[in-house]
Amino acid sequence: MEINSINGINTQMRQMGMNQATDSYSRNLQNQIADAQKQLQELSSNKDMSQEEKMAKQQELQQQISDLNVQLRQHQMEQRREKQQKQSSFDDMIGGNQKTGVADTGVIISLSTTKEQIAGMKKVRTDLQGKLRTAQTEEEKADLQEKIDNITQNIGDKVKETQDTISDHQNAEQDKTDKTLDKKEDEKESGTNSVSEEENGSVEVKSVESANTDVEVQKEKE
């Protein structure tokens, strides 16, 4: 009994340590996101930067926020999937819960692909910005600037696509949670109603038995 108790305590301590580490990692990402958002808000009031520098810094901060959000969401999904795998039985793993794991994996792959695409476009834009600084003619500068603007727009579209993917997945997960809670509530109410019906039936049986007893007593008196 003592050995089992000690093992149980050790298991709980390990789980608490894992949860604390997870929370610490998530908080670190959330703090970085908050810091980048603060820098973004203060950017417009910075008088030491030119308008071009502000635009470049704005794009950099927006991309940083997007990347951090992707990392946070991926980490949360991976943690949830690992928890499900540890807690689920073999039947659950080959049944309904497996679909959730596949869905999470699909989202992670989609986010990773988008992140790689954004990184590639950023590299191209950086190269073009370098050429723009050394361009000799106005025509060449205008052509390079147009390409930079187009790539910047594409990066913005990809960032929005990433945010939409995360939002859609969060909504889908919330819907699943709500449906599960509703199902449990319905089952609870159904169980309560069944108990009430059984109690009512028991009362009716007792009433009939009592009436029969009264009749038998009356016959004996006669």
Backbone as a chain_set.jsonl record, in Angstrom:
{"seq": "MEINSINGINTQMRQMGMNQATDSYSRNLQNQIADAQKQLQELSSNKDMSQEEKMAKQQELQQQISDLNVQLRQHQMEQRREKQQKQSSFDDMIGGNQKTGVADTGVIISLSTTKEQIAGMKKVRTDLQGKLRTAQTEEEKADLQEKIDNITQNIGDKVKETQDTISDHQNAEQDKTDKTLDKKEDEKESGTNSVSEEENGSVEVKSVESANTDVEVQKEKE", "coords": {"N": [[0.832, -1.203, 0.0], [1.975, 1.242, 0.852], [3.986, 1.502, -1.028], [2.533, 1.771, -3.425], [1.284, 4.203, -2.872], [3.47, 5.946, -2.751], [4.425, 5.709, -5.385], [2.228, 6.796, -6.71], [2.316, 9.455, -5.812], [4.808, 10.272, -6.857], [4.244, 10.082, -9.602], [2.267, 12.077, -9.865], [3.806, 14.322, -9.21], [5.64, 14.356, -11.325], [3.888, 14.846, -13.456], [2.94, 17.376, -12.707], [5.303, 18.814, -12.946], [5.714, 18.655, -15.725], [3.479, 20.048, -16.642], [4.013, 22.583, -15.581], [6.331, 23.208, -16.987], [5.326, 23.306, -19.568], [3.495, 25.42, -19.315], [5.299, 27.452, -18.746], [6.759, 27.634, -21.136], [4.727, 28.385, -22.911], [3.949, 30.807, -21.753], [6.275, 32.272, -22.153], [6.318, 32.557, -24.961], [3.933, 34.001, -25.242], [4.6, 36.341, -23.874], [6.597, 37.338, -25.553], [5.063, 37.864, -27.818], [3.357, 39.858, -26.816], [5.249, 41.845, -26.267], [6.226, 42.424, -28.839], [3.886, 43.395, -30.002], [3.543, 45.68, -28.475], [5.781, 47.172, -29.266], [5.022, 47.573, -31.886], [2.811, 49.23, -31.599], [4.012, 51.503, -30.56], [5.544, 52.352, -32.607], [4.654, 54.273, -34.496], [4.963, 56.695, -33.199], [7.631, 57.106, -33.077], [10.212, 59.241, -33.612], [12.737, 59.118, -34.542], [13.049, 57.505, -36.702], [12.799, 57.055, -40.24], [10.047, 57.26, -42.622], [10.164, 55.129, -44.375], [11.785, 53.353, -42.964], [10.141, 52.867, -40.802], [8.019, 51.503, -42.043], [9.316, 49.192, -42.889], [10.097, 48.162, -40.417], [7.603, 47.772, -39.302], [6.552, 45.717, -40.915], [8.374, 43.743, -40.218], [7.841, 43.366, -37.455], [5.156, 42.568, -37.557], [5.427, 40.166, -38.924], [6.984, 38.798, -37.084], [5.189, 38.583, -34.926], [3.233, 36.99, -36.12], [4.719, 34.626, -36.616], [5.337, 33.863, -33.997], [2.789, 33.391, -32.981], [2.092, 31.19, -34.546], [3.997, 29.326, -33.625], [3.157, 29.118, -30.949], [0.555, 28.083, -31.235], [1.092, 25.647, -32.547], [2.589, 24.371, -30.577], [0.663, 24.122, -28.526], [-1.212, 22.422, -29.767], [0.375, 20.154, -30.191], [0.965, 19.43, -27.553], [-1.611, 18.855, -26.619], [-2.273, 16.688, -28.259], [-0.355, 14.795, -27.498], [-1.142, 14.41, -24.865], [-3.661, 13.284, -25.256], [-2.933, 10.907, -26.503], [-1.595, 9.589, -24.46], [-3.576, 9.243, -22.559], [-5.619, 7.929, -23.828], [-7.228, 4.827, -24.661], [-6.394, 1.793, -26.521], [-8.502, 1.214, -28.263], [-9.741, 3.707, -28.465], [-7.736, 5.081, -29.769], [-7.755, 3.975, -32.338], [-10.174, 4.704, -33.088], [-12.598, 7.254, -32.754], [-11.022, 9.342, -31.572], [-8.7, 9.373, -33.0], [-9.174, 10.738, -35.303], [-9.148, 13.4, -34.538], [-6.44, 13.727, -33.92], [-5.31, 13.421, -36.463], [-6.442, 15.625, -37.748], [-5.275, 17.75, -36.301], [-2.597, 17.314, -36.993], [-2.711, 17.837, -39.729], [-3.278, 20.587, -39.698], [-0.954, 21.575, -38.493], [0.969, 20.896, -40.437], [0.039, 22.475, -42.551], [0.375, 25.069, -41.469], [3.15, 25.08, -41.111], [4.037, 24.863, -43.75], [3.06, 27.27, -44.842], [4.522, 29.057, -43.3], [7.125, 28.537, -44.222], [6.85, 29.411, -46.855], [6.421, 32.148, -46.448], [8.876, 32.842, -45.3], [10.551, 32.394, -47.494], [9.611, 34.359, -49.302], [10.248, 36.642, -47.851], [13.019, 36.563, -47.962], [13.481, 36.96, -50.69], [12.425, 39.537, -50.908], [14.191, 40.972, -49.289], [16.534, 40.756, -50.8], [15.765, 42.208, -53.069], [15.398, 44.713, -51.926], [18.0, 45.324, -51.297], [19.067, 45.569, -53.893], [17.598, 47.755, -54.678], [18.688, 49.858, -53.24], [21.081, 50.217, -54.518], [20.442, 50.814, -57.078], [20.667, 52.516, -60.238], [19.174, 54.022, -62.105], [16.035, 55.846, -62.339], [13.963, 54.449, -63.453], [14.69, 51.792, -63.044], [14.662, 51.757, -60.271], [11.943, 52.226, -59.789], [10.816, 49.935, -60.883], [11.902, 47.922, -59.24], [10.855, 48.729, -56.774], [8.147, 48.317, -57.197], [8.058, 45.539, -57.399], [8.878, 44.892, -54.813], [6.749, 45.935, -53.336], [4.675, 44.291, -54.239], [5.499, 41.779, -53.284], [5.465, 42.315, -50.563], [2.73, 42.66, -50.205], [1.873, 40.075, -50.797], [3.054, 38.691, -48.685], [1.616, 39.772, -46.561], [-0.902, 38.73, -47.203], [-0.425, 36.0, -46.842], [0.131, 35.956, -44.123], [-2.364, 36.652, -43.105], [-3.773, 34.45, -44.02], [-2.622, 32.462, -42.452], [-3.466, 33.288, -39.898], [-6.222, 32.995, -40.225], [-6.403, 30.23, -40.578], [-5.589, 29.297, -38.061], [-7.6, 30.456, -36.497], [-9.921, 29.211, -37.544], [-9.405, 26.554, -36.854], [-9.381, 26.738, -34.069], [-12.034, 27.462, -33.603], [-13.321, 25.168, -34.55], [-12.393, 23.257, -32.729], [-13.522, 24.299, -30.42], [-16.213, 23.978, -30.991], [-16.389, 21.182, -30.966], [-15.84, 20.706, -28.279], [-18.026, 21.998, -27.07], [-20.149, 20.434, -28.059], [-19.542, 17.989, -26.882], [-19.871, 18.613, -24.173], [-22.591, 19.266, -24.189], [-23.66, 16.771, -24.858], [-22.945, 15.239, -22.634], [-24.434, 16.569, -20.714], [-27.016, 16.058, -21.614], [-27.079, 13.268, -21.303], [-26.843, 13.144, -18.566], [-29.246, 14.375, -17.74], [-31.039, 12.556, -18.865], [-30.468, 10.273, -17.383], [-31.281, 11.142, -14.872], [-34.038, 11.451, -15.268], [-34.741, 8.788, -15.745], [-34.268, 7.625, -13.267], [-36.204, 8.96, -11.772], [-38.546, 7.968, -12.954], [-38.331, 5.272, -12.24], [-38.535, 5.51, -9.486], [-41.135, 6.508, -9.257], [-42.561, 4.327, -10.277], [-41.974, 2.471, -8.339], [-43.302, 3.58, -6.16], [-45.937, 3.362, -7.031], [-46.252, 0.561, -7.112], [-45.927, -0.052, -4.425], [-48.19, 1.233, -3.449], [-50.252, -0.283, -4.562], [-49.696, -2.756, -3.381], [-50.156, -2.066, -0.741], [-52.886, -1.494, -0.82], [-53.915, -4.007, -1.45], [-53.207, -5.385, 0.837], [-54.816, -4.11, 2.728], [-57.349, -4.939, 1.861], [-57.185, -7.692, 2.324], [-56.965, -7.735, 5.113], [-59.438, -6.679, 5.799], [-61.135, -8.732, 4.906], [-60.438, -10.782, 6.656], [-61.424, -9.788, 9.042], [-64.152, -9.864, 8.564]], "CA": [[0.0, 0.0, 0.0], [2.847, 2.4, 0.916], [4.69, 1.608, -2.315], [1.585, 2.325, -4.386], [1.07, 5.605, -2.535], [4.667, 6.681, -3.164], [4.416, 5.752, -6.847], [1.191, 7.74, -7.129], [2.806, 10.81, -5.548], [5.854, 10.553, -7.84], [3.588, 10.304, -10.894], [1.634, 13.39, -9.821], [4.856, 15.341, -9.234], [6.163, 14.424, -12.697], [2.877, 15.495, -14.282], [2.94, 18.79, -12.359], [6.494, 19.408, -13.541], [5.488, 18.782, -17.165], [2.514, 21.12, -16.849], [4.677, 23.84, -15.306], [7.233, 23.488, -18.105], [4.489, 23.7, -20.697], [2.987, 26.758, -19.034], [6.427, 28.37, -18.846], [7.054, 27.818, -22.562], [3.624, 29.151, -23.491], [4.028, 32.182, -21.239], [7.406, 32.926, -22.807], [5.86, 32.958, -26.292], [2.922, 35.044, -25.082], [5.308, 37.57, -23.503], [7.252, 37.841, -26.764], [4.002, 38.419, -28.665], [2.921, 41.118, -26.198], [6.331, 42.815, -26.438], [6.234, 42.829, -30.253], [2.696, 44.214, -30.214], [3.81, 46.976, -27.852], [6.695, 47.876, -30.17], [4.251, 47.948, -33.073], [1.973, 50.369, -31.237], [4.865, 52.665, -30.306], [6.329, 52.636, -33.81], [4.192, 55.484, -35.174], [5.412, 57.89, -32.469], [9.092, 57.144, -33.111], [10.648, 60.351, -34.469], [14.112, 58.874, -34.98], [13.02, 56.626, -37.87], [12.129, 57.575, -41.431], [8.821, 56.542, -42.949], [10.543, 53.857, -44.998], [12.269, 52.484, -41.893], [8.969, 52.47, -40.018], [7.279, 50.494, -42.804], [10.093, 47.949, -42.837], [10.008, 47.665, -39.044], [6.227, 47.304, -39.11], [6.465, 44.403, -41.55], [9.182, 42.813, -39.425], [7.123, 43.068, -36.213], [3.962, 41.795, -37.899], [5.869, 38.81, -39.24], [7.417, 38.197, -35.823], [3.977, 38.238, -34.175], [2.619, 35.853, -36.805], [5.55, 33.439, -36.372], [5.179, 33.472, -32.592], [1.448, 32.809, -32.854], [2.16, 29.856, -35.147], [4.731, 28.474, -32.685], [2.319, 28.888, -29.771], [-0.55, 27.199, -31.598], [1.653, 24.324, -32.799], [2.955, 23.796, -29.277], [-0.57, 23.751, -27.833], [-1.79, 21.255, -30.433], [1.237, 19.0, -29.935], [0.764, 19.043, -26.157], [-2.931, 18.234, -26.49], [-2.245, 15.387, -28.922], [0.417, 13.895, -26.642], [-1.98, 14.088, -23.707], [-4.702, 12.362, -25.719], [-2.318, 9.612, -26.781], [-1.258, 8.949, -23.189], [-4.776, 8.938, -21.788], [-6.582, 7.137, -24.603], [-7.023, 3.387, -24.792], [-6.108, 1.39, -27.898], [-9.736, 1.351, -29.041], [-9.943, 5.124, -28.75], [-6.728, 5.514, -30.726], [-8.132, 3.565, -33.689], [-11.558, 5.149, -33.287], [-12.91, 8.66, -32.989], [-10.003, 10.291, -31.178], [-7.639, 9.399, -34.003], [-9.52, 11.758, -36.293], [-8.695, 14.678, -34.01], [-5.006, 13.781, -34.096], [-5.048, 13.64, -37.891], [-6.819, 17.008, -38.057], [-4.238, 18.605, -35.742], [-1.401, 17.139, -37.811], [-2.943, 18.559, -40.981], [-3.151, 22.021, -39.437], [0.464, 21.853, -38.255], [1.646, 20.845, -41.74], [-0.391, 23.654, -43.305], [1.026, 26.243, -40.886], [4.587, 24.986, -41.39], [4.217, 25.168, -45.174], [2.855, 28.709, -45.016], [5.661, 29.731, -42.677], [8.258, 28.406, -45.142], [6.58, 30.289, -47.992], [6.647, 33.526, -46.004], [10.323, 33.01, -45.142], [11.111, 32.504, -48.843], [9.267, 35.674, -49.857], [11.015, 37.654, -47.126], [14.392, 36.534, -48.479], [13.449, 37.621, -52.001], [12.208, 40.972, -50.692], [15.441, 41.54, -48.773], [17.451, 40.87, -51.948], [15.294, 43.312, -53.909], [15.663, 45.965, -51.215], [19.424, 45.585, -51.472], [19.246, 46.068, -55.263], [16.985, 49.083, -54.772], [19.619, 50.85, -52.688], [22.208, 50.427, -55.446], [19.912, 51.06, -58.429], [21.216, 53.734, -60.823], [18.165, 54.812, -62.82], [14.718, 55.939, -61.71], [13.141, 53.366, -64.004], [15.077, 50.568, -62.342], [14.172, 51.888, -58.895], [10.483, 52.076, -59.796], [10.524, 48.526, -61.148], [12.238, 47.169, -58.031], [9.909, 49.094, -55.723], [6.876, 47.649, -57.507], [8.22, 44.134, -57.026], [8.912, 44.84, -53.345], [5.376, 46.164, -52.864], [3.885, 43.084, -54.538], [5.902, 40.728, -52.348], [4.955, 42.714, -49.245], [1.301, 42.352, -50.212], [1.741, 38.612, -50.727], [3.386, 38.294, -47.315], [0.45, 40.129, -45.751], [-1.969, 37.756, -47.494], [-0.062, 34.731, -46.208], [-0.038, 36.138, -42.674], [-3.81, 36.581, -42.853], [-4.154, 33.05, -44.237], [-2.2, 31.738, -41.252], [-4.362, 33.663, -38.802], [-7.533, 32.384, -40.496], [-6.277, 28.791, -40.319], [-5.579, 29.127, -36.605], [-8.933, 30.81, -35.99], [-10.865, 28.155, -37.942], [-9.135, 25.353, -36.056], [-9.828, 27.01, -32.702], [-13.501, 27.403, -33.605], [-13.716, 23.762, -34.705], [-12.132, 22.588, -31.454], [-14.509, 24.781, -29.457], [-17.487, 23.321, -31.334], [-16.316, 19.802, -30.473], [-15.95, 20.758, -26.816], [-19.411, 22.341, -26.734], [-21.001, 19.275, -28.344], [-19.264, 16.977, -25.86], [-20.513, 19.054, -22.932], [-24.04, 19.127, -24.376], [-23.982, 15.342, -24.824], [-22.855, 14.796, -21.241], [-25.56, 17.149, -19.991], [-28.211, 15.298, -22.018], [-27.002, 11.952, -20.665], [-27.104, 13.351, -17.146], [-30.677, 14.611, -17.596], [-31.716, 11.304, -19.186], [-30.299, 9.398, -16.234], [-32.121, 11.659, -13.783], [-35.427, 11.126, -15.6], [-34.927, 7.344, -15.583], [-34.353, 7.372, -11.827], [-37.502, 9.455, -11.32], [-39.564, 7.021, -13.413], [-38.218, 4.068, -11.418], [-39.066, 5.829, -8.164], [-42.59, 6.588, -9.385], [-43.064, 2.963, -10.437], [-41.876, 1.815, -7.036], [-44.376, 4.117, -5.32], [-47.198, 2.779, -7.491], [-46.274, -0.84, -6.682], [-46.159, -0.056, -2.989], [-49.577, 1.629, -3.223], [-51.076, -1.446, -4.903], [-49.482, -3.754, -2.341], [-50.823, -1.582, 0.469], [-54.327, -1.653, -1.019], [-54.197, -5.443, -1.354], [-53.1, -5.754, 2.256], [-56.014, -3.603, 3.403], [-58.475, -5.802, 1.479], [-57.027, -8.966, 3.023], [-57.278, -7.502, 6.529], [-60.886, -6.5, 5.898], [-61.751, -10.054, 4.749], [-60.204, -11.542, 7.882], [-62.328, -9.255, 10.067], [-65.495, -10.339, 8.245]], "C": [[0.866, 1.252, 0.0], [3.566, 2.612, -0.403], [3.786, 2.223, -3.363], [1.352, 3.802, -4.137], [2.246, 6.449, -2.994], [4.726, 6.809, -4.678], [3.398, 6.761, -7.354], [1.64, 9.173, -6.943], [3.87, 11.199, -6.565], [5.266, 10.849, -9.208], [2.955, 11.68, -10.945], [2.664, 14.497, -9.904], [5.438, 15.487, -10.628], [5.189, 15.145, -13.611], [2.822, 16.984, -14.006], [4.143, 19.494, -12.965], [6.339, 19.629, -15.029], [4.536, 19.928, -17.459], [3.151, 22.48, -16.62], [5.612, 24.221, -16.44], [6.452, 23.961, -19.316], [3.98, 25.115, -20.518], [4.091, 27.797, -19.193], [6.761, 28.662, -20.305], [5.985, 28.675, -23.23], [3.679, 30.602, -23.04], [5.159, 32.952, -21.903], [7.018, 33.419, -24.2], [4.849, 34.096, -26.203], [3.558, 36.379, -24.707], [6.011, 38.19, -24.707], [6.241, 38.48, -27.709], [3.559, 39.774, -28.137], [3.97, 42.207, -26.39], [6.383, 43.331, -27.877], [5.033, 43.718, -30.569], [2.873, 45.609, -29.624], [4.737, 47.811, -28.731], [5.958, 48.382, -31.406], [3.39, 49.175, -32.793], [2.788, 51.647, -31.065], [5.626, 53.12, -31.547], [5.951, 53.967, -34.442], [4.697, 56.758, -34.506], [6.932, 58.02, -32.438], [9.556, 58.202, -34.115], [12.061, 60.148, -35.012], [14.183, 58.012, -36.241], [12.3, 57.31, -39.025], [10.882, 56.747, -41.712], [9.125, 55.178, -43.558], [11.018, 52.858, -43.945], [11.109, 51.984, -41.03], [8.177, 51.368, -40.721], [7.991, 49.143, -42.739], [10.006, 47.312, -41.445], [8.615, 47.117, -38.748], [6.044, 45.906, -39.699], [7.214, 43.35, -40.733], [8.448, 42.389, -38.147], [5.875, 42.235, -36.476], [4.322, 40.344, -38.206], [6.302, 38.07, -37.976], [6.221, 37.739, -34.991], [3.308, 37.013, -34.784], [3.391, 34.563, -36.541], [5.386, 32.926, -34.941], [3.818, 32.839, -32.345], [1.406, 31.39, -33.416], [2.864, 28.884, -34.195], [3.878, 28.121, -31.474], [1.211, 27.893, -30.08], [-0.054, 25.772, -31.85], [1.996, 23.625, -31.486], [1.717, 23.318, -28.525], [-1.193, 22.498, -28.443], [-0.961, 19.997, -30.172], [1.063, 18.497, -28.501], [-0.568, 18.319, -25.977], [-2.936, 16.837, -27.109], [-1.469, 14.363, -28.085], [-0.399, 13.467, -25.427], [-3.066, 13.088, -24.08], [-4.129, 10.97, -25.942], [-1.988, 8.861, -25.492], [-2.503, 8.473, -22.455], [-5.743, 8.009, -22.513], [-6.225, 5.661, -24.586], [-6.75, 3.058, -26.256], [-7.336, 1.548, -28.785], [-10.007, 2.799, -29.407], [-8.972, 5.599, -29.823], [-7.083, 5.124, -32.152], [-9.557, 3.982, -34.01], [-11.643, 6.633, -33.486], [-11.787, 9.614, -32.671], [-8.873, 10.394, -32.185], [-7.909, 10.486, -35.032], [-9.04, 13.127, -35.846], [-7.198, 14.831, -34.194], [-4.622, 14.051, -35.535], [-5.35, 15.08, -38.268], [-5.761, 17.97, -37.546], [-2.961, 18.524, -36.573], [-1.529, 17.887, -39.127], [-2.78, 20.051, -40.815], [-1.685, 22.397, -39.243], [1.245, 21.869, -39.569], [1.315, 22.081, -42.563], [0.308, 24.911, -42.802], [2.523, 26.246, -41.191], [4.888, 25.342, -42.844], [4.09, 26.66, -45.433], [4.028, 29.493, -44.449], [6.888, 29.678, -43.587], [8.087, 29.32, -46.355], [6.852, 31.748, -47.637], [8.141, 33.804, -45.867], [11.001, 33.167, -46.504], [10.842, 33.864, -49.468], [10.039, 36.791, -49.162], [12.454, 37.722, -47.636], [14.468, 37.243, -49.829], [13.295, 39.124, -51.826], [13.476, 41.655, -50.184], [16.454, 41.734, -49.899], [17.064, 42.052, -52.837], [15.549, 44.665, -53.245], [17.137, 46.344, -51.312], [19.72, 46.133, -52.865], [18.692, 47.476, -55.418], [17.938, 50.164, -54.276], [20.773, 51.155, -53.64], [21.748, 50.702, -56.881], [20.371, 52.429, -58.934], [20.139, 54.625, -61.441], [16.833, 54.795, -62.071], [13.8, 54.811, -62.189], [13.422, 52.049, -63.284], [14.56, 50.587, -60.905], [12.665, 51.65, -58.818], [10.084, 50.615, -59.996], [10.783, 47.667, -59.909], [11.24, 47.454, -56.904], [8.554, 48.421, -55.934], [6.932, 46.172, -57.113], [8.208, 43.966, -55.502], [7.509, 44.995, -52.771], [4.502, 44.928, -53.085], [4.205, 41.95, -53.558], [5.391, 41.034, -50.943], [3.472, 42.406, -49.123], [1.065, 40.841, -50.086], [2.052, 38.085, -49.324], [2.214, 38.587, -46.388], [-0.7, 39.156, -45.948], [-1.692, 36.417, -46.81], [-0.219, 34.797, -44.688], [-1.507, 36.021, -42.303], [-4.311, 35.142, -43.013], [-3.796, 32.195, -43.021], [-3.139, 32.015, -40.087], [-5.742, 33.036, -38.982], [-7.512, 30.883, -40.203], [-6.324, 28.501, -38.827], [-6.963, 29.38, -36.027], [-9.955, 29.721, -36.308], [-10.674, 26.902, -37.095], [-9.607, 25.542, -34.617], [-11.345, 26.914, -32.6], [-13.996, 25.96, -33.702], [-13.519, 22.993, -33.4], [-13.147, 23.003, -30.4], [-15.869, 24.142, -29.7], [-17.515, 21.888, -30.808], [-16.49, 19.759, -28.955], [-17.382, 21.034, -26.383], [-20.342, 21.148, -26.943], [-20.798, 18.174, -27.3], [-19.943, 17.326, -24.541], [-22.03, 18.909, -23.016], [-24.467, 17.663, -24.269], [-23.965, 14.818, -23.394], [-24.032, 15.319, -20.426], [-26.851, 16.406, -20.316], [-28.24, 13.929, -21.346], [-27.311, 12.055, -19.176], [-28.593, 13.543, -16.889], [-31.47, 13.335, -17.856], [-31.635, 10.328, -18.019], [-31.163, 9.823, -15.064], [-33.582, 11.311, -14.013], [-35.717, 9.643, -15.393], [-35.078, 6.985, -14.11], [-35.703, 7.798, -11.289], [-38.612, 8.5, -11.714], [-39.535, 5.743, -12.581], [-38.795, 4.308, -10.029], [-40.585, 5.891, -8.192], [-43.209, 5.199, -9.499], [-43.047, 2.214, -9.121], [-42.98, 2.273, -6.106], [-45.71, 3.501, -5.697], [-47.327, 1.326, -7.031], [-46.574, -0.931, -5.197], [-47.607, 0.294, -2.666], [-50.51, 0.461, -3.482], [-50.949, -2.51, -3.826], [-50.193, -3.367, -1.056], [-52.321, -1.773, 0.375], [-54.722, -3.122, -0.887], [-54.159, -5.912, 0.093], [-54.331, -5.317, 3.034], [-57.218, -4.495, 3.118], [-58.412, -7.12, 2.232], [-57.367, -8.832, 4.501], [-58.772, -7.387, 6.738], [-61.594, -7.849, 5.802], [-61.601, -10.873, 6.017], [-61.142, -11.096, 8.988], [-63.743, -9.758, 9.851], [-65.621, -11.817, 8.612]], "O": [[0.585, 2.209, -0.721], [3.74, 3.744, -0.852], [4.213, 3.1, -4.114], [1.235, 4.578, -5.085], [2.064, 7.53, -3.554], [5.036, 7.878, -5.203], [3.661, 7.493, -8.308], [1.387, 10.021, -7.798], [3.854, 12.316, -7.083], [5.725, 11.756, -9.902], [3.081, 12.384, -11.948], [2.445, 15.502, -10.58], [5.705, 16.601, -11.077], [5.594, 15.957, -14.443], [2.677, 17.783, -14.931], [4.035, 20.625, -13.441], [6.77, 20.655, -15.556], [4.745, 20.691, -18.402], [2.88, 23.427, -17.357], [5.695, 25.388, -16.823], [6.858, 24.896, -20.006], [4.023, 25.921, -21.447], [3.854, 28.889, -19.708], [7.018, 29.811, -20.667], [6.292, 29.573, -24.013], [3.48, 31.517, -23.839], [5.024, 34.143, -22.184], [7.339, 34.545, -24.581], [4.898, 35.042, -26.99], [3.111, 37.431, -25.165], [6.023, 39.41, -24.868], [6.52, 39.508, -28.326], [3.401, 40.726, -28.901], [3.629, 43.362, -26.645], [6.562, 44.527, -28.108], [5.155, 44.685, -31.321], [2.414, 46.597, -30.197], [4.513, 49.006, -28.922], [6.233, 49.472, -31.908], [3.255, 50.054, -33.645], [2.318, 52.739, -31.382], [6.28, 54.163, -31.528], [6.826, 54.714, -34.879], [4.846, 57.788, -35.164], [7.46, 58.953, -31.832], [9.321, 58.075, -35.316], [12.525, 60.923, -35.849], [15.266, 57.811, -36.789], [11.33, 58.042, -38.828], [10.679, 55.681, -41.129], [8.431, 54.197, -43.29], [10.7, 51.671, -44.015], [11.095, 50.835, -40.588], [7.72, 50.419, -40.084], [7.365, 48.098, -42.561], [9.862, 46.097, -41.31], [8.466, 46.125, -38.035], [5.458, 45.026, -39.067], [6.751, 42.22, -40.576], [8.431, 41.21, -37.795], [5.565, 41.312, -35.722], [3.619, 39.417, -37.803], [6.029, 36.881, -37.811], [6.232, 36.648, -34.422], [2.87, 36.112, -34.068], [2.79, 33.523, -36.272], [5.307, 31.721, -34.704], [3.702, 31.87, -31.594], [0.773, 30.502, -32.845], [2.398, 27.765, -33.981], [3.87, 26.976, -31.023], [0.951, 26.977, -29.301], [-0.688, 24.805, -31.428], [1.725, 22.437, -31.312], [1.721, 22.229, -27.951], [-1.649, 21.613, -27.719], [-1.508, 18.915, -29.959], [1.019, 17.291, -28.261], [-0.65, 17.309, -25.279], [-3.528, 15.911, -26.554], [-1.876, 13.207, -27.977], [-0.354, 12.309, -25.011], [-3.359, 12.163, -23.323], [-4.765, 9.97, -25.61], [-2.091, 7.636, -25.441], [-2.488, 7.426, -21.808], [-6.59, 7.375, -21.884], [-5.052, 5.296, -24.506], [-6.856, 3.923, -27.126], [-7.221, 1.971, -29.936], [-10.448, 3.094, -30.518], [-9.324, 6.412, -30.678], [-6.754, 5.854, -33.087], [-10.086, 3.654, -35.072], [-10.889, 7.219, -34.262], [-11.586, 10.594, -33.39], [-8.163, 11.399, -32.22], [-6.977, 11.084, -35.57], [-8.58, 13.926, -36.661], [-6.716, 15.9, -34.57], [-3.704, 14.828, -35.799], [-4.598, 15.695, -39.024], [-5.378, 18.902, -38.252], [-2.317, 19.541, -36.829], [-0.569, 18.502, -39.592], [-2.211, 20.718, -41.68], [-1.226, 23.414, -39.763], [2.081, 22.745, -39.79], [2.193, 22.666, -43.198], [0.778, 25.725, -43.597], [3.096, 27.292, -41.493], [5.865, 26.031, -43.136], [4.901, 27.248, -46.149], [4.474, 30.475, -45.042], [7.611, 30.666, -43.708], [9.048, 29.928, -46.826], [7.438, 32.489, -48.425], [8.62, 34.866, -46.265], [11.916, 33.977, -46.655], [11.726, 34.456, -50.088], [10.438, 37.767, -49.797], [13.037, 38.802, -47.731], [15.388, 38.019, -50.086], [13.956, 39.902, -52.514], [13.797, 42.771, -50.593], [17.148, 42.749, -49.95], [17.924, 42.803, -53.298], [15.876, 45.642, -53.919], [17.485, 47.522, -51.398], [20.526, 47.052, -53.012], [19.223, 48.289, -56.174], [17.986, 51.26, -54.834], [21.372, 52.228, -53.572], [22.571, 50.81, -57.79], [20.455, 53.385, -58.163], [20.192, 55.848, -61.31], [16.538, 53.888, -61.293], [12.977, 54.294, -61.434], [12.506, 51.294, -62.959], [14.086, 49.576, -60.387], [12.172, 50.972, -57.916], [9.146, 50.121, -59.37], [9.983, 46.794, -59.571], [10.833, 46.548, -56.176], [7.897, 48.009, -54.978], [5.975, 45.628, -56.563], [7.611, 43.029, -54.972], [7.123, 44.285, -51.842], [3.694, 44.566, -52.231], [3.311, 41.258, -53.071], [4.942, 40.141, -50.224], [3.005, 41.949, -48.079], [0.174, 40.396, -49.364], [1.404, 37.158, -48.839], [1.858, 37.769, -45.54], [-1.392, 38.795, -44.996], [-2.599, 35.783, -46.27], [-0.642, 33.833, -44.049], [-1.859, 35.376, -41.315], [-5.157, 34.677, -42.249], [-4.561, 31.321, -42.613], [-3.555, 31.099, -39.379], [-6.36, 32.598, -38.012], [-8.467, 30.332, -39.656], [-7.008, 27.58, -38.382], [-7.443, 28.627, -35.18], [-10.759, 29.348, -35.453], [-11.641, 26.269, -36.672], [-10.163, 24.624, -34.014], [-11.88, 26.359, -31.64], [-14.955, 25.573, -33.034], [-14.361, 22.184, -33.011], [-13.585, 22.187, -29.589], [-16.59, 23.806, -28.76], [-18.526, 21.431, -30.275], [-17.187, 18.898, -28.418], [-17.898, 20.403, -25.461], [-21.214, 20.879, -26.116], [-21.75, 17.512, -26.887], [-20.515, 16.463, -23.875], [-22.679, 18.489, -22.058], [-25.497, 17.348, -23.672], [-24.844, 14.059, -22.986], [-24.565, 14.621, -19.564], [-27.675, 16.15, -19.437], [-29.287, 13.479, -20.878], [-27.953, 11.178, -18.597], [-29.15, 12.965, -15.955], [-32.45, 13.054, -17.166], [-32.607, 9.642, -17.702], [-31.714, 8.986, -14.348], [-34.288, 10.923, -13.082], [-36.795, 9.274, -14.927], [-35.907, 6.15, -13.745], [-36.293, 7.108, -10.457], [-39.519, 8.238, -10.923], [-40.584, 5.19, -12.251], [-39.457, 3.439, -9.461], [-41.252, 5.398, -7.283], [-44.248, 4.922, -8.899], [-43.951, 1.437, -8.811], [-43.537, 1.476, -5.352], [-46.517, 3.156, -4.833], [-48.404, 0.908, -6.605], [-47.363, -1.768, -4.758], [-48.193, -0.262, -1.737], [-51.45, 0.23, -2.722], [-51.942, -3.099, -3.401], [-50.759, -4.214, -0.366], [-52.967, -2.161, 1.348], [-55.746, -3.441, -0.283], [-54.975, -6.73, 0.517], [-54.832, -6.049, 3.889], [-58.015, -4.777, 4.013], [-59.426, -7.619, 2.719], [-57.991, -9.723, 5.077], [-59.322, -7.912, 7.707], [-62.553, -8.094, 6.535], [-62.526, -11.58, 6.415], [-61.606, -11.914, 9.782], [-64.459, -10.047, 10.81], [-66.681, -12.413, 8.42]]}, "num_chains": 1, "name": "protein.A"}
